[in-house]
Amino acid sequence: MAELYEELGLTESEYKDIVRILGREPNKVELGMYSVMWSEHCSYKSSKTVLAQLPTRASYVLQGPGENAGVIDIGGGLAVAFKMESHNHPSAVEPYQGAATGVGGIVRDIFTMGARPIACLDPLRFGNPEKRRTRYLLSGVVAGIAGYGNCIGVPTVGGDLYFEDCYDENPLVNVMCIGILPKERLIRGVAKGAGNAVVLIGNRTGRDGIGGASILASQEFDERSEEKRPSVQVGDPFTEKLLIEACLELLDRGLILGLQDLGAAGLSCACSETAARGGVGMRIHLERVPLREDMEPFEIVISESQERMLAVAEPDKVEEVIGVCKKWGLNAVVIGEVIEGDRFEVYWYGEKVADVPPSTLASGPVYDRPAERPAYLDMLARADLTSLQHPRDMGEVLVRLLTSPNLCSRRWVYEQYDHMVQLNTVVLPGSDAAVLRIKGTSKAIAVSCDGNSRYVYLDPYLGTQIAVAEAARNVVASGAVPMALTNCLNFGSPERPDIFYQFKEAVRGLADAARFFEIPVVSGNVSFYNESFGTAVYPTPIIGMVGLIGNLSHRRSLAFPGEGLGVVLLGETKEEIGGSEYLKVIHGRVAGSPPTLDLEKEKAVQAVCIEGIRRGWILSAHDLSEGGLAVALVECCCAGEVGAEVMQDESLHPVYWLFAESQSRILVTAKLEDLEELRELAASRGVSFRLLGKTGGDRLVIEGLAEFSVAELSRLREEAFLKLVEG
């Protein structure tokens, strides 16, 4: 079996562990099961010990990490389930299906918990847009997300999009889903009760996706990656929609005891994990599994065919379960039963083809990888940015930034998504966070995704803290109090000490920031081996933040809401351009240190913003991030189709005043008569308050530095992305 275990991605020591566990040589089926379950994607063997430091508890957390999704209590008998996952490697091989099935998988994670999916978000990372392959991947991924999400009736309401050369061969396609459920409908992927039936619901099983997510996501890419195209799963959104309705009906009628989706590792994962969580065993009969083609047992147990669910039901309720599924046009077949003991028995026409302890499949090995600080960190941090020759024409600089790949309009992307289906979306894509009403209540939730990988590349610890702070700041600017977060941690090979150092420092930064802000980490995902031909992507932790708005009238967006309003900057601008868009676009460099972050000041700025919104003083809010103050002003003007006239800060060089990406800053508007009270509120929290000017007219005028019509700015931003897509 030596050649086979190596081909399946197992190491020699792992193979010996399997022999020790079983007390014998594994057969082909058993080896296939261990190979997918012990892959990095399924077992978290390199990350498990590092992730243990994350804060996961709060009084309102109903379900933390370890299940299909995290769940928090939002009061009134309702809860929110949410999770973020990656589908990077499949999307690099086959962008449409890779992205589409990424959406399908994350949506199943949500309704598996008993929640109705109400929204998706899509943080995306691609390489140099001047390259034809990048544009091919971008168009395919966006089409895949739109094609699947629009069909199942779940709106894609937000996300983000960055371009960086390091993603040329290995794009990142992360997807997040949010769902709403009555607390009493919360269910877990647990098998219990010896003698209870194991029911497979949904699509037939085929060879598509064999080893797809589990194997592809545990290998780096090379010149043979194109051969892996058949491993990418194929999505069927119409069946997924039926699964949503059928599973929620089964839960409402109390017909099932446990529910688990079949994602990575297929039946091997769904059966072993549900059994292990319940402390029971399971016996399944593969000849009962509905197939699309002739397949052998080895293929059936590891197939990752999409739109399949595993349910556990009492024997006297099986007929009703099958009846509900039939009503929705779905296959539903009893493929086995729960048994006592730590046994997972697999049969094929009466012959036992596998017999393993499910606990050993679900747990897997744990590694303490060596970590070594990369030499490049100190080299880039020492870069002298004070001697740069800055351009004189700030208007020209602003145009170059606004039309650059990372700062131009994303309308081309989000207009392909149906973001209004279900009629919950009250703040649309393009603002700091999407806002979704909770029907039947006065509440809403705000959701945002953030992660500047350039900052994390320059300082993994600080860069990840900034990602947490910005994600929280985005939901605060929308009128919400941050409640909990999910994450997707995208890195290169954990077997490289320099990469593992990045990972450990990023997780430490995430843990410290989340603990400081008292925001629990309730779910997440780790995606390793994001590298091609030996070159890793930038370390890219993406933070998905969920906040609660107690009164829907408190929702805010970035758009300037009218004329004659005071424009105020909360927070302090510093002389820092390390890792900035200005430095990359104008000077062609990625160097220096990221902006500094004072967590106490960040918390204070957020507190002032929330209080100002609740008191009705703050009428719009927009956090300052990439591109700095000037880009934020343009975005607010274009969103509200209202101009503004603002003063410059003569104590700072115009480059810093306009384009520094200093943290803990929010641009807000308020009525002139409310400015003094807002100033006093800021002073009480020790927050810098600067009146910049006021809104009005159809031009953005930055005193002595730049002047443009709002219509011209909108046109420049829109046309820039279209030119990018068209090459």
C-alpha positions in Angstrom: 0.0 0.0 0.0 3.1 2.3 0.1 2.6 3.8 -3.3 -1.1 4.3 -2.6 -0.7 6.1 0.7 1.9 8.5 -0.8 -0.4 9.1 -3.7 -3.2 9.9 -1.3 -1.1 12.5 0.5 -0.3 10.5 3.7 3.1 10.5 5.2 5.0 7.4 6.2 4.5 8.2 9.9 0.8 8.7 9.4 0.5 5.4 7.6 2.3 3.7 10.5 -0.2 5.4 12.9 -3.1 4.0 10.9 -1.6 0.5 11.1 -1.1 0.9 14.9 -4.7 2.1 15.3 -6.2 -0.8 13.4 -3.7 -3.4 14.5 -3.3 -4.4 10.9 -2.7 -3.0 7.4 -5.6 -0.9 6.1 -7.4 -1.9 3.0 -7.9 0.5 0.1 -11.2 1.8 1.3 -10.0 2.5 4.8 -6.8 4.1 3.5 -8.9 6.4 1.3 -11.0 7.4 4.3 -8.0 8.2 6.5 -6.3 10.1 3.7 -9.2 12.6 3.3 -10.0 12.8 7.0 -6.4 13.4 7.9 -5.8 15.9 5.2 -5.0 19.4 6.3 -8.4 20.7 5.1 -10.4 18.3 7.3 -8.1 17.6 10.3 -6.5 21.0 11.0 -3.5 18.9 12.1 -1.1 21.9 11.8 -3.4 24.6 13.1 -5.4 23.0 15.9 -3.0 23.8 18.7 -2.5 27.4 17.5 -6.2 28.1 17.2 -6.8 27.0 20.8 -5.9 30.5 22.0 -8.8 32.2 20.3 -11.6 33.5 22.6 -14.8 31.7 21.7 -17.2 32.3 24.6 -19.7 34.9 25.5 -23.1 34.8 27.3 -24.9 35.0 24.0 -22.8 32.3 22.1 -25.1 29.3 21.6 -22.6 27.4 19.4 -18.9 28.0 19.0 -16.2 26.4 16.9 -16.4 22.6 16.3 -19.8 22.5 14.5 -20.8 23.4 11.0 -21.3 27.1 11.9 -21.3 29.4 14.9 -24.6 30.6 16.4 -25.3 33.6 18.6 -28.4 34.7 20.4 -29.8 38.1 19.3 -32.8 38.1 21.7 -36.5 37.7 21.1 -36.1 33.9 20.7 -34.0 34.4 17.6 -30.4 33.4 16.7 -27.9 34.1 13.9 -25.8 31.3 12.4 -22.7 32.3 10.3 -19.5 30.8 9.0 -16.8 31.5 6.4 -15.0 28.9 4.2 -12.6 28.8 1.4 -12.7 27.3 -2.1 -9.4 28.5 -3.3 -7.8 25.5 -5.0 -10.9 24.3 -6.8 -11.5 27.9 -8.1 -8.0 28.1 -9.4 -8.6 24.8 -11.4 -12.1 25.5 -12.5 -13.2 29.0 -11.5 -17.0 28.8 -12.2 -17.7 25.5 -10.5 -15.1 26.1 -7.8 -16.8 29.3 -6.8 -20.3 28.0 -7.3 -19.8 24.9 -5.1 -18.0 27.1 -2.5 -21.3 29.0 -2.2 -23.3 25.8 -2.1 -21.1 24.4 0.7 -21.2 27.4 3.0 -25.0 27.7 2.6 -25.4 24.0 3.6 -23.2 24.7 6.7 -25.9 27.3 7.7 -29.1 25.4 7.2 -27.5 22.3 8.7 -27.7 24.3 12.0 -31.4 24.8 11.5 -31.1 28.4 10.1 -32.6 29.8 7.0 -29.8 31.3 4.9 -30.4 35.1 4.4 -27.2 36.4 2.9 -23.8 35.6 1.5 -20.5 37.6 1.2 -17.6 36.9 -1.0 -14.1 38.2 -0.1 -12.0 37.6 -3.3 -8.3 37.9 -4.1 -6.8 37.8 -7.6 -3.4 38.5 -9.2 -2.3 41.2 -11.6 -5.4 42.2 -13.6 -3.2 43.0 -16.6 -2.8 39.3 -17.1 -5.3 37.4 -19.2 -5.5 34.5 -16.7 -6.4 36.9 -13.9 -9.3 38.3 -15.9 -10.4 34.7 -16.8 -10.4 33.7 -13.1 -12.2 36.9 -12.0 -15.0 36.5 -14.6 -15.4 32.8 -13.9 -15.5 33.2 -10.1 -18.0 36.1 -10.2 -20.2 34.2 -12.6 -20.1 31.1 -10.4 -21.0 33.0 -7.3 -23.8 34.8 -9.2 -25.0 31.7 -11.0 -25.4 29.6 -7.8 -26.5 32.3 -5.3 -29.1 33.8 -7.6 -30.6 30.4 -8.3 -31.0 29.4 -4.7 -32.5 32.8 -3.7 -29.8 33.8 -1.2 -28.6 37.3 -1.8 -24.9 38.1 -2.1 -24.8 41.4 -0.1 -21.1 42.2 0.4 -17.5 41.1 0.4 -14.3 42.7 -0.9 -11.9 42.4 -3.8 -8.2 42.9 -3.9 -5.6 42.5 -6.7 -2.0 41.6 -5.9 0.7 39.9 -7.9 1.2 37.1 -5.3 -2.3 35.7 -6.2 -1.5 35.3 -9.9 -1.6 31.5 -9.9 -3.5 31.0 -6.6 -6.6 33.2 -6.2 -8.5 33.2 -2.9 -12.2 32.6 -3.1 -13.7 32.9 0.4 -17.4 32.7 1.0 -19.4 33.6 4.1 -23.1 32.9 4.8 -25.5 34.2 7.5 -28.8 32.6 8.6 -31.6 33.3 11.0 -33.3 30.6 13.1 -35.7 30.3 16.1 -33.5 29.3 19.0 -35.5 26.1 19.6 -34.8 24.9 16.0 -31.0 24.8 16.6 -29.7 21.4 15.7 -26.2 19.9 15.6 -24.4 17.3 13.5 -24.6 14.6 16.1 -25.5 11.0 15.7 -27.2 9.4 18.8 -29.4 6.5 19.8 -28.3 3.0 18.8 -30.7 1.7 16.2 -31.7 5.0 14.8 -31.6 5.3 11.0 -29.0 7.1 9.0 -30.7 8.8 6.0 -28.9 10.2 2.9 -30.8 13.0 1.3 -30.3 14.9 -2.0 -28.3 14.3 -5.1 -26.9 11.1 -6.4 -23.3 10.4 -5.9 -20.8 10.6 -8.7 -17.1 10.8 -9.4 -17.1 14.6 -9.5 -15.3 15.9 -6.5 -13.4 12.7 -5.5 -10.7 14.2 -3.3 -11.6 17.6 -4.4 -11.7 19.9 -1.4 -9.8 17.7 0.9 -7.0 16.7 -1.4 -6.7 19.8 -3.6 -6.7 22.1 -0.5 -3.9 20.1 1.1 -1.4 20.5 -1.8 0.3 23.4 -3.5 -0.1 24.0 -7.2 2.3 23.2 -9.9 2.4 22.6 -13.6 0.2 19.4 -13.1 -2.6 21.3 -11.5 -4.6 21.4 -14.7 -4.8 17.6 -14.5 -6.8 18.0 -11.3 -9.8 19.6 -13.1 -12.0 16.4 -12.8 -11.6 16.7 -9.0 -13.6 19.9 -8.8 -17.1 19.4 -7.7 -20.1 20.2 -9.9 -22.9 22.3 -8.4 -26.7 21.9 -8.8 -28.2 25.0 -7.2 -31.8 23.9 -8.0 -31.4 20.8 -5.8 -29.7 23.0 -3.1 -32.8 25.2 -2.9 -35.0 22.1 -2.5 -32.6 20.8 0.2 -33.0 24.1 2.2 -36.8 23.8 2.2 -36.9 20.1 2.9 -34.4 20.2 5.8 -36.1 23.2 7.4 -39.4 21.4 7.2 -38.0 18.3 8.7 -36.7 20.3 11.6 -39.9 22.3 12.1 -41.8 19.0 12.3 -39.3 17.5 14.7 -38.6 14.5 12.5 -34.8 14.3 12.8 -32.3 14.2 15.6 -29.1 15.2 13.8 -28.2 16.8 10.5 -24.9 17.1 8.7 -24.0 18.2 5.2 -21.7 16.2 3.0 -18.8 18.5 2.0 -15.1 17.8 2.0 -14.4 14.0 2.4 -18.1 13.2 1.7 -19.6 10.2 3.5 -16.3 9.6 5.3 -16.5 12.9 7.0 -20.3 13.2 7.6 -20.5 9.7 9.1 -17.4 9.7 11.2 -17.8 13.3 12.6 -21.5 12.8 13.6 -20.7 9.5 15.2 -17.6 10.9 17.0 -19.5 13.9 18.3 -22.3 11.6 19.7 -19.9 9.1 21.2 -21.5 6.3 19.1 -20.7 4.2 16.1 -22.3 3.8 12.7 -22.9 1.1 10.1 -23.6 2.0 6.5 -24.3 0.0 3.3 -22.8 1.5 0.2 -25.0 -0.4 -2.2 -27.9 1.6 -1.0 -26.3 5.0 -1.9 -27.9 6.3 -5.1 -25.2 6.6 -7.8 -25.0 8.4 -11.1 -22.5 5.9 -12.5 -20.8 2.6 -11.7 -18.5 3.2 -8.8 -16.4 1.2 -6.4 -16.6 1.5 -2.6 -13.3 3.5 -2.4 -14.8 6.1 -4.7 -18.2 6.2 -2.9 -16.9 6.9 0.6 -14.6 9.8 -0.5 -16.8 11.4 -3.3 -17.5 15.1 -2.7 -20.6 15.2 -4.9 -22.6 18.3 -3.9 -26.1 18.9 -2.5 -26.2 15.9 -0.2 -27.2 15.8 3.5 -27.0 13.1 6.2 -29.8 12.9 8.8 -30.3 10.8 11.8 -34.0 9.8 12.6 -35.8 7.4 14.8 -37.1 4.3 13.0 -40.7 5.2 13.4 -40.2 8.6 11.7 -38.3 7.4 8.7 -41.4 7.1 6.5 -42.3 10.7 7.3 -38.8 11.9 6.6 -38.8 10.1 3.2 -42.3 11.5 2.5 -41.2 15.2 3.1 -38.1 14.7 0.9 -40.3 13.1 -1.8 -42.6 16.1 -1.7 -39.7 18.4 -2.4 -38.5 16.1 -5.3 -35.5 14.7 -3.4 -33.9 11.3 -3.0 -34.0 10.0 0.6 -32.6 6.6 1.4 -31.8 4.8 4.6 -28.2 3.8 4.1 -27.4 2.6 7.6 -28.0 2.8 11.4 -26.4 4.1 14.5 -24.6 1.4 16.6 -22.9 1.3 20.0 -19.2 1.6 20.4 -16.4 3.4 18.6 -17.0 1.5 15.3 -17.6 2.8 11.7 -18.5 -0.3 9.6 -18.9 0.0 5.9 -20.5 -2.8 3.8 -20.8 -3.4 0.1 -23.4 -6.0 -0.8 -22.9 -7.8 2.5 -19.1 -7.7 2.5 -17.5 -5.6 5.2 -15.1 -3.3 3.3 -14.1 -1.0 6.1 -14.1 -1.2 9.9 -12.4 1.7 11.7 -12.9 3.8 14.9 -14.8 7.0 13.9 -13.1 8.9 16.7 -9.7 8.3 15.0 -11.0 9.5 11.6 -12.5 12.7 13.1 -9.5 13.6 15.4 -6.4 12.8 13.3 -2.8 13.7 14.0 -1.7 17.0 15.6 1.6 18.7 14.6 3.6 21.3 16.3 5.3 22.8 13.3 8.5 24.8 13.6 8.2 28.5 13.1 11.0 30.9 12.1 10.7 34.7 11.6 11.2 35.5 7.9 14.2 37.7 7.1 12.2 39.9 4.7 10.2 41.3 7.7 13.1 43.3 9.1 14.4 44.3 5.7 11.0 45.8 4.6 10.4 47.4 8.0 13.8 49.2 7.7 12.8 50.8 4.4 13.3 54.6 4.5 10.1 56.2 3.3 10.9 59.7 4.5 13.1 60.5 1.6 10.5 59.7 -1.1 10.0 62.4 -3.7 6.2 63.1 -3.6 4.3 64.4 -6.6 3.2 68.0 -6.4 -0.2 67.6 -8.1 -2.5 66.0 -5.4 -5.4 66.0 -7.9 -3.4 63.8 -10.3 -2.4 61.5 -7.4 -6.0 61.1 -6.4 -7.1 60.2 -9.9 -4.4 57.6 -10.2 -5.5 56.1 -6.9 -9.2 56.1 -7.7 -8.6 54.4 -11.0 -6.2 51.8 -9.5 -7.3 48.1 -9.3 -7.8 48.1 -5.5 -9.7 51.4 -5.2 -11.9 51.7 -8.3 -15.6 50.9 -8.2 -16.7 47.3 -7.7 -20.2 47.8 -9.2 -19.4 45.5 -12.1 -19.1 42.7 -9.6 -22.0 43.2 -7.2 -24.5 44.1 -9.9 -24.2 40.5 -11.2 -25.5 39.3 -7.8 -29.2 39.4 -6.8 -28.7 41.3 -3.5 -32.4 42.1 -3.0 -34.0 38.7 -3.0 -35.8 37.9 0.3 -36.2 41.7 0.7 -34.0 41.9 3.8 -31.2 44.1 2.4 -31.6 47.7 3.6 -28.0 48.9 3.1 -26.8 47.7 -0.3 -23.4 46.5 -1.4 -20.8 49.2 -1.7 -21.1 50.6 1.8 -18.9 49.7 4.8 -21.2 46.8 5.8 -24.4 45.3 4.5 -27.4 45.7 6.7 -30.2 43.1 6.8 -33.5 43.6 8.5 -34.8 40.8 10.9 -38.4 40.5 9.7 -41.0 40.8 12.4 -38.7 42.8 14.7 -37.2 46.3 14.8 -33.7 44.8 14.7 -31.1 44.4 11.9 -27.7 42.8 11.6 -24.7 44.4 9.9 -22.1 42.1 8.3 -18.7 43.0 6.9 -15.6 41.2 5.6 -12.1 42.7 5.9 -8.4 41.7 5.6 -5.6 43.8 4.1 -3.0 41.1 3.3 -0.3 43.7 2.5 -0.4 44.8 6.1 -0.2 41.2 7.3 2.7 40.5 4.9 4.6 43.4 6.5 3.6 42.6 10.1 1.5 39.4 10.6 0.6 40.3 14.2 -0.3 43.9 13.7 -1.8 43.4 10.3 -4.3 40.9 11.6 -5.2 43.1 14.5 -6.0 45.8 12.0 -8.2 43.4 10.1 -10.2 42.8 13.3 -10.4 46.5 14.1 -11.5 47.5 10.6 -14.2 44.8 10.4 -15.5 46.0 13.8 -15.3 49.6 12.6 -17.2 48.8 9.5 -20.2 47.4 11.3 -20.0 50.2 13.9 -20.1 52.8 11.0 -23.3 51.0 9.9 -24.9 51.6 13.3 -24.3 48.1 14.8 -22.6 46.8 17.9 -20.0 44.1 17.0 -21.2 40.7 18.4 -19.0 37.9 17.1 -16.7 37.1 14.2 -15.8 34.3 11.9 -12.6 34.0 9.9 -10.9 32.4 6.9 -7.1 32.1 7.4 -5.4 31.7 4.0 -1.6 30.9 4.1 1.1 29.0 2.2 2.5 25.6 3.3 2.5 25.1 7.0 5.6 22.8 6.5 7.6 25.9 5.8 8.9 27.5 9.1 8.6 31.1 7.6 5.0 30.5 6.6 4.1 28.9 9.9 5.6 31.9 11.7 3.2 34.1 9.7 0.3 31.9 10.7 1.1 31.8 14.4 1.6 35.6 14.6 -1.6 36.2 12.7 -3.6 34.0 15.0 -2.0 35.6 18.0 -3.0 39.0 16.6 -6.5 37.8 16.0 -6.8 36.3 19.5 -5.5 39.5 21.3 -7.7 41.9 19.3 -10.8 39.7 19.6 -10.2 39.4 23.4 -9.6 43.1 23.8 -12.8 44.1 21.9 -14.7 41.2 23.7 -15.8 39.7 20.4 -15.9 35.9 20.4 -14.6 33.9 17.5 -17.5 31.4 16.9 -16.4 29.7 13.7 -13.8 29.8 11.0 -11.6 28.0 8.5 -7.9 27.5 7.8 -6.7 27.2 4.2 -3.1 26.2 3.8 -0.9 25.4 0.8 -1.9 28.5 -1.1 1.2 28.6 -3.2 2.2 27.9 -6.7 5.6 26.8 -8.0 7.1 27.4 -4.6 5.8 30.9 -4.1 3.2 31.6 -1.4 0.4 34.1 -1.4 0.6 36.9 1.1 -0.7 35.7 4.5 -4.4 36.6 4.2 -6.6 36.3 7.2 -10.1 37.4 6.3 -12.4 38.6 9.2 -16.1 38.3 8.9 -17.9 40.5 11.5 -21.5 40.3 12.6 -23.0 43.2 14.5 -26.5 43.9 15.9 -28.6 47.0 15.4 -31.2 47.2 18.1 -33.4 49.7 16.2 -33.4 49.6 12.4 -33.7 53.4 12.3 -30.1 53.6 13.6 -28.7 52.1 10.4 -26.3 54.3 8.5 -24.4 54.1 5.2 -21.4 55.9 3.9 -23.4 58.2 1.5 -23.5 61.9 2.3 -27.2 62.2 3.0 -27.8 65.8 2.0 -26.5 69.3 1.7 -25.4 71.7 4.4 -24.1 69.1 6.8 -20.9 69.3 8.7 -18.2 66.9 7.6 -16.2 65.6 10.6 -13.2 63.4 11.0 -13.2 61.3 14.2 -9.7 60.1 15.0 -6.1 61.2 14.3 -4.2 61.3 11.0 -0.5 60.4 11.3 2.5 60.5 9.0 2.4 56.9 8.0 2.3 55.4 4.5 3.9 52.0 5.0 2.0 49.3 3.1 -0.4 51.9 1.7 -2.1 52.1 -1.7 -0.4 55.4 -2.2 3.0 53.8 -1.8 2.2 50.9 -4.1 0.4 52.9 -6.9 2.6 56.0 -7.0 6.0 54.6 -6.0 5.6 50.9 -6.9 6.6 49.7 -3.5 5.3 47.4 -0.8 7.5 48.3 2.2 7.6 49.9 5.6 5.4 49.1 8.6 1.6 49.0 8.5 -0.2 51.9 10.2 0.0 51.8 14.0 -3.0 50.6 16.0 -3.9 51.7 19.5 -6.7 49.4 20.6 -7.9 51.8 23.3 -8.2 54.6 20.8 -9.9 52.3 18.4 -12.5 51.3 21.0 -13.0 54.9 21.9 -13.6 56.0 18.3 -16.1 53.2 17.8 -17.9 54.1 21.0 -18.3 57.7 19.9 -19.6 56.7 16.6 -22.2 54.3 18.0 -23.3 56.9 20.7 -23.5 59.6 18.1 -25.7 57.5 15.8 -28.0 56.5 18.7 -28.5 60.1 19.7 -29.3 61.0 16.1 -26.3 63.4 15.7 -24.3 61.3 13.2 -26.3 61.0 9.9 -23.7 59.0 7.8 -20.4 57.3 8.7 -17.6 55.8 6.7 -14.4 54.2 8.1 -11.1 55.4 6.6 -9.0 52.5 5.2 -7.2 52.0 1.9 -6.5 55.3 0.1 -7.0 57.4 3.2 -9.1 60.5 3.7 -9.2 61.6 0.0 -10.6 58.3 -1.2 -13.1 58.2 1.6 -14.4 61.6 0.7 -14.8 60.6 -2.9 -16.7 57.4 -2.0 -19.1 59.4 0.3 -19.7 62.0 -2.4 -20.3 59.5 -5.2 -22.6 57.3 -3.0 -24.8 60.2 -2.0 -24.4 62.2 -5.3 -23.6 65.2 -3.1 -20.5 67.3 -3.2 -18.4 68.8 -0.3 -15.9 71.5 0.4 -13.3 70.6 3.0 -10.2 72.3 4.4 -6.7 70.9 4.5 -4.6 70.3 7.6 -1.6 72.5 7.1 0.3 70.8 9.9 0.7 67.7 7.7 2.3 67.2 4.3 -0.6 66.9 1.8 0.4 63.3 1.0 -0.1 62.3 4.7 -3.3 64.4 5.1 -4.9 62.9 2.0 -3.5 59.4 1.6 -2.2 58.1 4.9 -4.1 55.0 6.0 -4.0 55.7 9.7 -6.3 53.5 11.7 -9.1 54.4 14.1 -10.7 57.1 11.9 -14.3 57.5 10.9 -15.6 60.2 8.5 -19.1 61.3 9.7 -21.7 64.0 8.9 -23.9 65.8 11.3 -26.3 68.8 11.3 -24.5 72.0 12.1 -26.6 72.5 15.2 -25.4 69.1 16.5 -21.7 69.6 16.0 -21.0 71.0 19.4 -22.6 68.2 21.3 -20.8 65.7 19.0 -17.5 67.5 19.8 -18.2 67.2 23.5 -19.0 63.5 23.2 -15.7 62.9 21.4 -13.8 65.0 24.0 -15.3 62.9 26.8 -13.8 59.8 25.2 -10.5 61.4 24.3 -11.2 61.1 20.6 -9.8 63.7 18.1 -12.6 65.7 16.5 -11.9 67.8 13.4 -14.5 69.7 11.4 -13.4 69.5 7.8 -16.1 71.4 6.1 -19.6 70.8 4.9 -21.6 69.0 2.2 -23.2 70.7 -0.8 -23.1 71.3 -4.5 -22.0 68.9 -7.1 -18.2 69.2 -6.7 -15.6 67.8 -4.2 -13.3 70.7 -3.3 -10.3 69.9 -1.1 -9.0 73.4 -0.3 -5.9 74.3 -2.3 -5.2 70.7 -3.3 -7.8 69.2 -5.6 -11.2 69.9 -7.1 -13.5 67.6 -9.2 -17.1 67.3 -10.1 -18.8 64.3 -8.4 -20.1 63.1 -11.7 -16.5 63.0 -13.1 -15.2 61.1 -10.1 -18.0 58.5 -10.4 -17.3 58.1 -14.1 -13.5 57.7 -13.5 -14.1 55.0 -10.9 -16.7 53.1 -12.9 -14.7 53.2 -16.2 -11.5 52.1 -14.5 -13.0 48.7 -13.5 -14.6 48.1 -16.8 -11.2 48.8 -18.5 -9.6 46.4 -16.0 -12.1 43.6 -16.8 -11.8 44.1 -20.5 -8.0 44.2 -20.4 
